[in-house]
Amino acid sequence: MLIETSGVPEAALPVEAFRAHLRLGTGFGDEAVQDALLGGFLRAAMAAIEGRTGKVLIARGFALVLPDWRGADEQPLPVAPVLAVASVTLADRAGNETPVPPARWRLVRDTHRPRIVGAGGWLLPGVPVGGQVTVAFTAGFGPAWEDVPADLRHAVLLLAAHYHEQRHQLEQGESAMPFGVMALVERWRTLRLLGGAAR
């Protein structure tokens, strides 16, 4: 189970860039209401692109909760890029938590498939029977919109504009992603082979 522990701050949303992309005017009395609406389209577009690519655009916190490791020596993380792992915590059946010392694990950074591995020749620590392990980490290209690669930024603006222009049709169930957006995000998608294991 992947839990988002912090959201994208309002200040990080490229509302002004989106307003310019749409060629909307400024100086009107309803800008605050309009900006809130534009922010909603941006968040929806970002969520759609993150879901399609498995890439987190603007950095924020996550917690991955597992009943056990996928493998004794490594655990792939479900989103990328991962900037840092804050903690690895074991919990027994009763919910008693035990932090795992950072010397026992390390983050292997990867554009598509970051993972936690045992450090110093160790395997990952065993998860108690009936318990769970929680990996708390920060993922994203960076805290600012400018940290996101240019093609993904453009894809977000295009998709948000599509949502804005088609908002009445969207209410009736229209949800297709435009071809131009798909072309921009294609190289960022994680290729899945061998029964669904990401490579």
Secondary structure as UniProt FT lines:
FT   STRAND          2..4
FT   HELIX           10..12
FT   HELIX           15..22
FT   TURN            29..30
FT   HELIX           31..53
FT   STRAND          60..66
FT   STRAND          74..76
FT   STRAND          82..91
FT   TURN            93..94
FT   STRAND          97..99
FT   HELIX           102..104
FT   STRAND          105..108
FT   STRAND          115..118
FT   TURN            120..121
FT   TURN            129..130
FT   STRAND          132..139
FT   HELIX           145..147
FT   HELIX           150..165
FT   HELIX           167..170
FT   TURN            171..173
FT   HELIX           179..185
FT   HELIX           186..188
FT   STRAND          192..193
FT   TURN            194..196
FT   STRAND          197..198
//
